[in-house]
Amino acid sequence: MGEKVIESLGLKPGAMKGETVIVTGAGGGIGLEAARALLWLGASVVIAEINRASGEKAATDLNTKFPGQRALFVPTDVGDEDSVQSLRETVIQRFGKVDAVLNNATIAVLGQVKDVPIAQWDASYRVNLRGPVLLARAFLPDMIARRHGAFVCVSSTGTAYLGGYETFKAAQVHLANTLDAELEGTGVFAYTIGPGLVPTETAANAVRQLAPSLGMTLDEFYKINKGALVTAEEAGVGFALSILFAEKFKGMEISSMQALKAADINYGGAGVEKVVADFESEKRQQAATQCAKVLKTLREQSDGWKKRSIFERQWVIRDFKKTAGMSVEEWLAALAELEGSLDGEGEVVLPPLEKLASYYEHQAELAKGYEKNPAKLEESLRYVYGWRDEVAALEKLTA
């Protein structure tokens, strides 16, 4: 396998020089590609792999490709507390610290919930949830003490016949969300990333068993899901880049493709899209006026959040970032930049306004769920839909 994806992104080798990253299950597939990309970025990589043969081969091949012995294989059973502690001791002795943990190790359990033996549920829990918890307990204290680090959980999109696997992957999302709240202000960031549909050997075997249960052939399954297909290299590079941009993704559930987009070269850019404006002066002024309204509304909401209790404030801020795609601070900056560019005559920098509008739609749905008083609900929805319409009007003027 080559480094075509990471080399095409316009990043400089060495962007992560001095960092040490543990990648569990890195003996092959996405984990190996993530390790390769991290080494290209300059990091030292610990291949925490239960399969000794694949782990040793991965480390040997990577150290040949990237001289300097920065790839270290440590035999690891992530579900065993003693094994995880041994991993910690070995890595600290070799590299002195750990800057990030990527919870890539997994086992896929297939079948209807009623049919999957409890032993397989236990095995899935051991790797897909117990493992990340043990790794968090082992490595987060040092990261917090140094006020630097990233803890990355790995999710997967659920469907029927995958309950024994997806249940614990969904739990990893909640684990990352919990850690995000607990790590607020520590300089350590937790988030979740999903690879997309990657035709690795493990995935191919799983799909081969899954497709008939869904009433389709293997080819039909891949055809229907072709929009989600990414290569192992793309997924692995996305995993690596997410660590590079960990602060941007803190508290979020993202995909490998979003992390690739963060590199802003071949994958479309992330967050803010730049376009060359060709507006009539009257339309530009209308858009600038509308942008000022949207910015004023969001500033007032942000100021209001600061007055809430710490737990409520943290929840609201995390919910905003997950739904709107950027933190409120990033949105305020992006809208201010948009307003400034609209007041000029040149390039207009457009943030993804549809995501901000979707946040207000999300707020409306939440209001419908918790407000039981019809009159109060009507009043709340009038405000929320008004905010949504402000953004929609701005989006229309800048289309």
DRENDO-1510 file (C-alpha; in Angstrom, 1 decimal, always signed):
<recs>
REC; n; res; u; v; w
REC; 1; MET; +0.0; +0.0; +0.0 .
REC; 2; GLY; +1.2; +3.5; -0.8 .
REC; 3; GLU; +0.8; +6.9; +0.7 .
REC; 4; LYS; -1.1; +8.4; -2.2 .
REC; 5; VAL; -3.9; +9.9; -0.2 .
REC; 6; ILE; -1.8; +11.5; +2.5 .
REC; 7; GLU; +0.7; +12.8; +0.0 .
REC; 8; SER; -2.0; +14.4; -2.1 .
REC; 9; LEU; -3.4; +16.6; +0.7 .
REC; 10; GLY; -0.8; +19.3; +0.6 .
REC; 11; LEU; +0.3; +18.7; +4.2 .
REC; 12; LYS; +3.9; +18.9; +5.3 .
REC; 13; PRO; +5.5; +15.7; +6.5 .
REC; 14; GLY; +6.4; +16.2; +10.1 .
REC; 15; ALA; +3.2; +18.0; +11.1 .
REC; 16; MET; +3.0; +15.7; +14.1 .
REC; 17; LYS; +6.6; +15.4; +14.9 .
REC; 18; GLY; +7.2; +14.5; +18.6 .
REC; 19; GLU; +3.8; +13.1; +19.1 .
REC; 20; THR; +3.2; +9.5; +20.2 .
REC; 21; VAL; +0.0; +7.7; +19.1 .
REC; 22; ILE; -1.3; +4.3; +20.2 .
REC; 23; VAL; -3.4; +2.6; +17.4 .
REC; 24; THR; -5.1; -0.5; +18.6 .
REC; 25; GLY; -5.7; -3.3; +16.1 .
REC; 26; ALA; -3.1; -1.8; +13.7 .
REC; 27; GLY; -1.8; -5.1; +12.4 .
REC; 28; GLY; -3.8; -4.6; +9.2 .
REC; 29; GLY; -6.7; -2.8; +7.5 .
REC; 30; ILE; -7.7; +0.7; +8.5 .
REC; 31; GLY; -5.5; +0.6; +11.6 .
REC; 32; LEU; -2.4; -0.1; +9.6 .
REC; 33; GLU; -3.2; +2.7; +7.2 .
REC; 34; ALA; -3.8; +5.0; +10.1 .
REC; 35; ALA; -0.4; +4.1; +11.5 .
REC; 36; ARG; +1.2; +4.6; +8.1 .
REC; 37; ALA; -0.3; +8.1; +7.8 .
REC; 38; LEU; +0.7; +9.0; +11.3 .
REC; 39; LEU; +4.3; +8.1; +10.6 .
REC; 40; TRP; +4.2; +10.1; +7.4 .
REC; 41; LEU; +3.0; +13.1; +9.6 .
REC; 42; GLY; +6.0; +12.6; +11.8 .
REC; 43; ALA; +4.5; +10.9; +14.8 .
REC; 44; SER; +5.8; +7.8; +16.6 .
REC; 45; VAL; +3.2; +5.0; +16.5 .
REC; 46; VAL; +2.5; +2.1; +18.8 .
REC; 47; ILE; +0.9; -0.9; +17.1 .
REC; 48; ALA; -1.2; -2.4; +19.9 .
REC; 49; GLU; -2.2; -5.6; +18.3 .
REC; 50; ILE; -3.3; -9.0; +19.7 .
REC; 51; ASN; -2.1; -10.9; +16.6 .
REC; 52; ARG; +1.6; -11.2; +17.1 .
REC; 53; ALA; +2.4; -12.2; +13.5 .
REC; 54; SER; +0.5; -9.3; +11.9 .
REC; 55; GLY; +1.7; -6.8; +14.5 .
REC; 56; GLU; +5.4; -7.7; +14.1 .
REC; 57; LYS; +5.1; -7.6; +10.3 .
REC; 58; ALA; +3.3; -4.2; +10.4 .
REC; 59; ALA; +6.0; -2.7; +12.6 .
REC; 60; THR; +8.8; -4.2; +10.4 .
REC; 61; ASP; +7.3; -3.0; +7.2 .
REC; 62; LEU; +6.6; +0.5; +8.6 .
REC; 63; ASN; +10.1; +0.9; +10.0 .
REC; 64; THR; +11.5; -0.1; +6.7 .
REC; 65; LYS; +9.4; +2.5; +4.9 .
REC; 66; PHE; +9.9; +5.2; +7.6 .
REC; 67; PRO; +13.4; +4.8; +9.0 .
REC; 68; GLY; +14.0; +5.7; +12.6 .
REC; 69; GLN; +12.3; +2.9; +14.5 .
REC; 70; ARG; +9.3; +5.1; +15.2 .
REC; 71; ALA; +6.8; +2.1; +14.9 .
REC; 72; LEU; +6.7; -0.1; +17.9 .
REC; 73; PHE; +4.7; -3.3; +18.2 .
REC; 74; VAL; +3.3; -4.2; +21.6 .
REC; 75; PRO; +1.3; -7.4; +21.9 .
REC; 76; THR; -2.0; -6.2; +23.5 .
REC; 77; ASP; -5.3; -7.6; +24.4 .
REC; 78; VAL; -7.3; -4.4; +24.9 .
REC; 79; GLY; -9.9; -6.2; +27.0 .
REC; 80; ASP; -7.4; -7.4; +29.6 .
REC; 81; GLU; -6.5; -4.8; +32.2 .
REC; 82; ASP; -3.0; -6.3; +32.9 .
REC; 83; SER; -2.3; -6.3; +29.2 .
REC; 84; VAL; -3.3; -2.6; +28.9 .
REC; 85; GLN; -1.1; -1.7; +31.9 .
REC; 86; SER; +1.8; -3.6; +30.3 .
REC; 87; LEU; +1.2; -1.6; +27.1 .
REC; 88; ARG; +1.4; +1.6; +29.1 .
REC; 89; GLU; +4.6; +0.7; +30.9 .
REC; 90; THR; +6.3; -0.4; +27.6 .
REC; 91; VAL; +5.3; +2.7; +25.7 .
REC; 92; ILE; +6.3; +5.1; +28.5 .
REC; 93; GLN; +9.6; +3.4; +28.8 .
REC; 94; ARG; +10.2; +3.7; +25.0 .
REC; 95; PHE; +8.7; +7.1; +24.2 .
REC; 96; GLY; +8.2; +8.8; +27.5 .
REC; 97; LYS; +4.6; +9.8; +26.9 .
REC; 98; VAL; +1.4; +9.1; +24.9 .
REC; 99; ASP; -0.3; +12.0; +23.1 .
REC; 100; ALA; -3.3; +10.1; +21.6 .
REC; 101; VAL; -5.1; +6.8; +21.7 .
REC; 102; LEU; -7.0; +5.6; +18.6 .
REC; 103; ASN; -9.5; +2.9; +19.5 .
REC; 104; ASN; -9.4; +1.1; +16.2 .
REC; 105; ALA; -9.4; -2.6; +17.5 .
REC; 106; THR; -12.8; -4.3; +16.9 .
REC; 107; ILE; -14.5; -7.6; +16.4 .
REC; 108; ALA; -17.7; -7.9; +14.3 .
REC; 109; VAL; -20.5; -10.0; +15.7 .
REC; 110; LEU; -23.4; -10.7; +13.3 .
REC; 111; GLY; -26.8; -12.2; +13.6 .
REC; 112; GLN; -30.2; -11.5; +15.0 .
REC; 113; VAL; -30.2; -10.4; +18.7 .
REC; 114; LYS; -32.2; -13.5; +19.6 .
REC; 115; ASP; -29.7; -15.8; +17.9 .
REC; 116; VAL; -26.3; -14.5; +18.9 .
REC; 117; PRO; -24.8; -16.6; +21.7 .
REC; 118; ILE; -24.1; -14.6; +24.9 .
REC; 119; ALA; -20.5; -15.6; +24.6 .
REC; 120; GLN; -20.2; -13.6; +21.4 .
REC; 121; TRP; -22.0; -10.6; +23.1 .
REC; 122; ASP; -19.4; -10.8; +25.9 .
REC; 123; ALA; -16.5; -11.0; +23.4 .
REC; 124; SER; -17.8; -8.0; +21.5 .
REC; 125; TYR; -18.3; -6.0; +24.8 .
REC; 126; ARG; -14.7; -6.9; +25.8 .
REC; 127; VAL; -13.1; -5.5; +22.7 .
REC; 128; ASN; -15.6; -2.8; +21.6 .
REC; 129; LEU; -16.3; -1.2; +24.9 .
REC; 130; ARG; -14.3; -2.6; +27.8 .
REC; 131; GLY; -11.1; -2.0; +25.8 .
REC; 132; PRO; -11.7; +1.7; +25.3 .
REC; 133; VAL; -12.6; +2.2; +28.9 .
REC; 134; LEU; -9.4; +0.4; +30.1 .
REC; 135; LEU; -7.4; +2.5; +27.7 .
REC; 136; ALA; -9.0; +5.7; +28.9 .
REC; 137; ARG; -8.2; +4.8; +32.5 .
REC; 138; ALA; -4.6; +3.9; +31.6 .
REC; 139; PHE; -3.7; +6.9; +29.5 .
REC; 140; LEU; -6.0; +9.9; +30.2 .
REC; 141; PRO; -4.5; +10.8; +33.6 .
REC; 142; ASP; -1.0; +11.5; +32.1 .
REC; 143; MET; -2.6; +13.5; +29.2 .
REC; 144; ILE; -4.6; +15.6; +31.6 .
REC; 145; ALA; -1.5; +16.2; +33.7 .
REC; 146; ARG; +0.4; +17.4; +30.6 .
REC; 147; ARG; -2.7; +19.3; +29.4 .
REC; 148; HIS; -2.3; +17.7; +25.9 .
REC; 149; GLY; -3.9; +14.7; +24.2 .
REC; 150; ALA; -6.6; +13.1; +22.2 .
REC; 151; PHE; -8.8; +10.1; +22.9 .
REC; 152; VAL; -10.5; +8.8; +19.8 .
REC; 153; CYS; -13.5; +6.4; +19.8 .
REC; 154; VAL; -14.6; +4.7; +16.6 .
REC; 155; SER; -18.3; +4.3; +15.7 .
REC; 156; SER; -20.2; +2.5; +13.1 .
REC; 157; THR; -23.7; +3.0; +11.5 .
REC; 158; GLY; -26.1; +0.5; +12.9 .
REC; 159; THR; -28.5; -1.8; +11.1 .
REC; 160; ALA; -30.4; -5.1; +11.6 .
REC; 161; TYR; -28.4; -8.2; +12.2 .
REC; 162; LEU; -25.4; -6.3; +13.7 .
REC; 163; GLY; -26.7; -5.7; +17.2 .
REC; 164; GLY; -24.0; -7.6; +18.8 .
REC; 165; TYR; -21.5; -5.3; +17.2 .
REC; 166; GLU; -23.3; -2.0; +16.8 .
REC; 167; THR; -24.6; -1.8; +20.4 .
REC; 168; PHE; -21.1; -1.4; +21.8 .
REC; 169; LYS; -20.0; +0.9; +18.9 .
REC; 170; ALA; -22.9; +3.1; +19.9 .
REC; 171; ALA; -21.7; +3.0; +23.5 .
REC; 172; GLN; -18.3; +4.3; +22.3 .
REC; 173; VAL; -20.1; +7.4; +21.0 .
REC; 174; HIS; -21.6; +8.0; +24.4 .
REC; 175; LEU; -18.3; +7.3; +26.1 .
REC; 176; ALA; -16.6; +9.9; +23.9 .
REC; 177; ASN; -19.4; +12.4; +24.7 .
REC; 178; THR; -19.0; +11.8; +28.4 .
REC; 179; LEU; -15.3; +12.2; +28.2 .
REC; 180; ASP; -15.7; +15.4; +26.2 .
REC; 181; ALA; -17.7; +16.9; +29.1 .
REC; 182; GLU; -15.3; +15.6; +31.7 .
REC; 183; LEU; -12.3; +16.8; +29.8 .
REC; 184; GLU; -13.6; +20.4; +29.3 .
REC; 185; GLY; -10.7; +22.8; +29.8 .
REC; 186; THR; -8.0; +20.2; +30.2 .
REC; 187; GLY; -6.4; +20.5; +26.8 .
REC; 188; VAL; -7.3; +16.8; +26.1 .
REC; 189; PHE; -10.0; +16.2; +23.4 .
REC; 190; ALA; -12.3; +13.3; +23.0 .
REC; 191; TYR; -14.5; +12.6; +19.9 .
REC; 192; THR; -15.8; +9.8; +17.8 .
REC; 193; ILE; -15.0; +9.0; +14.2 .
REC; 194; GLY; -16.6; +6.5; +11.8 .
REC; 195; PRO; -14.6; +5.0; +8.9 .
REC; 196; GLY; -17.5; +4.7; +6.4 .
REC; 197; LEU; -18.0; +1.4; +4.5 .
REC; 198; VAL; -14.5; +0.0; +3.9 .
REC; 199; PRO; -14.0; -3.3; +2.1 .
REC; 200; THR; -11.4; -4.7; +4.5 .
REC; 201; GLU; -11.1; -8.4; +5.0 .
REC; 202; THR; -13.0; -8.2; +8.2 .
REC; 203; ALA; -15.8; -6.0; +6.7 .
REC; 204; ALA; -16.0; -8.2; +3.6 .
REC; 205; ASN; -16.5; -11.3; +5.6 .
REC; 206; ALA; -19.2; -9.6; +7.7 .
REC; 207; VAL; -21.0; -8.2; +4.6 .
REC; 208; ARG; -20.9; -11.7; +3.0 .
REC; 209; GLN; -22.9; -13.0; +5.9 .
REC; 210; LEU; -25.1; -9.9; +6.3 .
REC; 211; ALA; -26.3; -9.5; +2.7 .
REC; 212; PRO; -28.4; -12.6; +2.5 .
REC; 213; SER; -30.1; -11.7; +5.8 .
REC; 214; LEU; -31.1; -8.4; +4.2 .
REC; 215; GLY; -32.4; -10.2; +1.1 .
REC; 216; MET; -29.7; -9.2; -1.3 .
REC; 217; THR; -26.6; -10.4; -3.0 .
REC; 218; LEU; -23.1; -9.2; -2.0 .
REC; 219; ASP; -22.9; -7.1; -5.3 .
REC; 220; GLU; -26.4; -5.6; -4.6 .
REC; 221; PHE; -25.3; -4.6; -1.0 .
REC; 222; TYR; -22.2; -2.8; -2.3 .
REC; 223; LYS; -24.2; -1.1; -5.1 .
REC; 224; ILE; -26.8; +0.2; -2.7 .
REC; 225; ASN; -24.1; +1.5; -0.3 .
REC; 226; LYS; -21.7; +2.7; -2.9 .
REC; 227; GLY; -22.1; +6.3; -1.7 .
REC; 228; ALA; -20.5; +5.3; +1.7 .
REC; 229; LEU; -17.7; +3.3; +0.2 .
REC; 230; VAL; -14.1; +4.5; +1.0 .
REC; 231; THR; -10.8; +2.7; +0.6 .
REC; 232; ALA; -8.9; +1.5; +3.7 .
REC; 233; GLU; -6.2; +4.1; +2.9 .
REC; 234; GLU; -8.7; +6.9; +2.8 .
REC; 235; ALA; -10.3; +5.8; +6.1 .
REC; 236; GLY; -6.9; +5.3; +7.8 .
REC; 237; VAL; -5.7; +8.7; +6.6 .
REC; 238; GLY; -8.9; +10.2; +7.9 .
REC; 239; PHE; -8.3; +8.6; +11.3 .
REC; 240; ALA; -4.8; +10.1; +11.4 .
REC; 241; LEU; -5.9; +13.5; +10.3 .
REC; 242; SER; -8.6; +13.7; +12.9 .
REC; 243; ILE; -5.9; +13.5; +15.6 .
REC; 244; LEU; -4.0; +16.3; +13.9 .
REC; 245; PHE; -7.2; +18.4; +14.0 .
REC; 246; ALA; -8.5; +17.0; +17.3 .
REC; 247; GLU; -9.3; +20.3; +18.8 .
REC; 248; LYS; -11.6; +21.1; +15.9 .
REC; 249; PHE; -13.5; +17.8; +16.3 .
REC; 250; LYS; -13.7; +17.7; +20.1 .
REC; 251; GLY; -17.1; +16.4; +21.3 .
REC; 252; MET; -18.2; +15.6; +17.7 .
REC; 253; GLU; -19.1; +12.4; +15.9 .
REC; 254; ILE; -17.5; +12.7; +12.5 .
REC; 255; SER; -16.5; +10.5; +9.5 .
REC; 256; SER; -13.2; +9.8; +8.0 .
REC; 257; MET; -14.3; +11.8; +5.0 .
REC; 258; GLN; -14.9; +14.9; +7.2 .
REC; 259; ALA; -11.4; +14.6; +8.5 .
REC; 260; LEU; -10.0; +14.3; +5.0 .
REC; 261; LYS; -12.0; +17.5; +4.1 .
REC; 262; ALA; -10.3; +19.3; +6.9 .
REC; 263; ALA; -7.1; +19.1; +4.9 .
REC; 264; ASP; -9.0; +21.3; +2.4 .
REC; 265; ILE; -7.3; +20.0; -0.8 .
REC; 266; ASN; -8.8; +17.1; -2.7 .
REC; 267; TYR; -11.8; +16.4; -0.6 .
REC; 268; GLY; -13.7; +19.6; -0.8 .
REC; 269; GLY; -12.7; +21.5; +2.3 .
REC; 270; ALA; -14.4; +21.5; +5.7 .
REC; 271; GLY; -16.4; +24.1; +7.5 .
REC; 272; VAL; -16.0; +27.2; +5.4 .
REC; 273; GLU; -16.2; +27.2; +1.7 .
REC; 274; LYS; -14.7; +30.0; -0.3 .
REC; 275; VAL; -16.4; +31.3; -3.5 .
REC; 276; VAL; -15.8; +34.2; -5.7 .
REC; 277; ALA; -18.7; +36.5; -5.4 .
REC; 278; ASP; -20.4; +38.3; -8.4 .
REC; 279; PHE; -23.2; +40.1; -6.6 .
REC; 280; GLU; -24.9; +43.2; -7.6 .
REC; 281; SER; -24.2; +46.0; -5.1 .
REC; 282; GLU; -27.8; +46.1; -4.0 .
REC; 283; LYS; -27.9; +42.3; -3.4 .
REC; 284; ARG; -24.7; +42.4; -1.5 .
REC; 285; GLN; -26.1; +45.1; +0.8 .
REC; 286; GLN; -29.2; +43.1; +1.4 .
REC; 287; ALA; -27.2; +40.0; +2.2 .
REC; 288; ALA; -24.9; +42.1; +4.6 .
REC; 289; THR; -28.0; +43.4; +6.4 .
REC; 290; GLN; -29.4; +39.9; +6.7 .
REC; 291; CYS; -26.1; +38.5; +7.9 .
REC; 292; ALA; -26.0; +41.1; +10.7 .
REC; 293; LYS; -29.4; +39.9; +11.9 .
REC; 294; VAL; -28.3; +36.2; +11.9 .
REC; 295; LEU; -25.0; +37.2; +13.7 .
REC; 296; LYS; -26.9; +39.3; +16.3 .
REC; 297; THR; -29.3; +36.4; +17.0 .
REC; 298; LEU; -26.5; +33.9; +17.5 .
REC; 299; ARG; -24.5; +36.3; +19.7 .
REC; 300; GLU; -27.5; +36.9; +22.0 .
REC; 301; GLN; -28.1; +33.1; +22.2 .
REC; 302; SER; -24.4; +32.5; +23.0 .
REC; 303; ASP; -24.5; +35.2; +25.7 .
REC; 304; GLY; -27.6; +33.5; +27.1 .
REC; 305; TRP; -25.9; +30.1; +27.3 .
REC; 306; LYS; -23.1; +31.5; +29.4 .
REC; 307; LYS; -25.7; +32.4; +32.1 .
REC; 308; ARG; -26.9; +28.8; +32.4 .
REC; 309; SER; -25.7; +26.2; +34.9 .
REC; 310; ILE; -22.4; +24.6; +34.0 .
REC; 311; PHE; -24.0; +21.3; +33.1 .
REC; 312; GLU; -26.8; +22.8; +31.0 .
REC; 313; ARG; -24.3; +25.1; +29.3 .
REC; 314; GLN; -22.0; +22.3; +28.4 .
REC; 315; TRP; -24.8; +20.3; +27.0 .
REC; 316; VAL; -26.1; +23.1; +24.9 .
REC; 317; ILE; -22.7; +24.0; +23.5 .
REC; 318; ARG; -21.9; +20.4; +22.6 .
REC; 319; ASP; -25.3; +19.9; +21.0 .
REC; 320; PHE; -24.8; +23.1; +18.9 .
REC; 321; LYS; -21.4; +22.0; +17.7 .
REC; 322; LYS; -22.6; +18.5; +16.7 .
REC; 323; THR; -25.6; +19.8; +14.8 .
REC; 324; ALA; -24.2; +23.0; +13.3 .
REC; 325; GLY; -20.8; +21.4; +12.4 .
REC; 326; MET; -18.7; +24.1; +14.1 .
REC; 327; SER; -18.4; +25.5; +17.6 .
REC; 328; VAL; -20.4; +28.7; +18.4 .
REC; 329; GLU; -17.2; +30.6; +18.5 .
REC; 330; GLU; -16.3; +29.4; +15.0 .
REC; 331; TRP; -19.8; +30.3; +13.7 .
REC; 332; LEU; -19.6; +33.8; +15.2 .
REC; 333; ALA; -16.2; +34.3; +13.5 .
REC; 334; ALA; -17.4; +32.9; +10.2 .
REC; 335; LEU; -20.5; +35.1; +10.2 .
REC; 336; ALA; -18.5; +38.1; +11.1 .
REC; 337; GLU; -16.1; +37.3; +8.2 .
REC; 338; LEU; -19.1; +36.9; +5.9 .
REC; 339; GLU; -20.6; +40.2; +6.9 .
REC; 340; GLY; -17.2; +41.9; +6.3 .
REC; 341; SER; -16.7; +40.4; +2.9 .
REC; 342; LEU; -20.3; +41.3; +1.8 .
REC; 343; ASP; -19.6; +44.9; +2.8 .
REC; 344; GLY; -16.6; +44.9; +0.3 .
REC; 345; GLU; -16.4; +44.1; -3.3 .
REC; 346; GLY; -14.2; +41.0; -3.6 .
REC; 347; GLU; -14.3; +37.4; -2.5 .
REC; 348; VAL; -17.2; +36.3; -0.3 .
REC; 349; VAL; -16.4; +33.6; +2.3 .
REC; 350; LEU; -19.5; +31.4; +2.8 .
REC; 351; PRO; -20.0; +29.2; +5.9 .
REC; 352; PRO; -22.3; +26.2; +5.5 .
REC; 353; LEU; -25.5; +28.1; +6.3 .
REC; 354; GLU; -27.7; +25.0; +5.7 .
REC; 355; LYS; -26.1; +23.5; +8.8 .
REC; 356; LEU; -26.9; +26.5; +11.0 .
REC; 357; ALA; -30.5; +26.3; +9.7 .
REC; 358; SER; -30.6; +22.6; +10.5 .
REC; 359; TYR; -29.6; +23.4; +14.1 .
REC; 360; TYR; -32.7; +25.5; +14.5 .
REC; 361; GLU; -34.8; +22.7; +12.9 .
REC; 362; HIS; -33.2; +20.4; +15.5 .
REC; 363; GLN; -34.2; +22.9; +18.3 .
REC; 364; ALA; -37.8; +22.9; +17.1 .
REC; 365; GLU; -37.9; +19.1; +17.2 .
REC; 366; LEU; -36.5; +19.1; +20.8 .
REC; 367; ALA; -39.2; +21.7; +21.8 .
REC; 368; LYS; -41.9; +19.5; +20.4 .
REC; 369; GLY; -40.6; +16.7; +22.6 .
REC; 370; TYR; -40.4; +18.4; +25.9 .
REC; 371; GLU; -42.9; +21.3; +25.9 .
REC; 372; LYS; -46.3; +20.0; +26.8 .
REC; 373; ASN; -48.1; +23.3; +27.1 .
REC; 374; PRO; -49.6; +24.1; +23.6 .
REC; 375; ALA; -49.4; +27.8; +24.0 .
REC; 376; LYS; -45.8; +27.8; +25.2 .
REC; 377; LEU; -44.9; +25.4; +22.5 .
REC; 378; GLU; -46.4; +27.7; +19.9 .
REC; 379; GLU; -44.5; +30.6; +21.2 .
REC; 380; SER; -41.2; +28.7; +21.3 .
REC; 381; LEU; -41.6; +27.4; +17.8 .
REC; 382; ARG; -42.4; +31.0; +16.6 .
REC; 383; TYR; -39.0; +32.1; +17.9 .
REC; 384; VAL; -37.1; +29.1; +16.7 .
REC; 385; TYR; -38.6; +29.0; +13.2 .
REC; 386; GLY; -38.0; +32.8; +13.0 .
REC; 387; TRP; -34.3; +32.2; +13.6 .
REC; 388; ARG; -34.3; +29.4; +11.0 .
REC; 389; ASP; -36.0; +31.7; +8.5 .
REC; 390; GLU; -33.4; +34.4; +9.1 .
REC; 391; VAL; -30.6; +31.9; +8.1 .
REC; 392; ALA; -32.7; +30.6; +5.1 .
REC; 393; ALA; -33.1; +34.2; +3.9 .
REC; 394; LEU; -29.4; +34.8; +4.1 .
REC; 395; GLU; -28.7; +31.5; +2.4 .
REC; 396; LYS; -31.0; +32.5; -0.5 .
REC; 397; LEU; -29.4; +35.9; -0.9 .
REC; 398; THR; -25.9; +34.4; -1.1 .
REC; 399; ALA; -26.9; +31.5; -3.3 .
</recs>
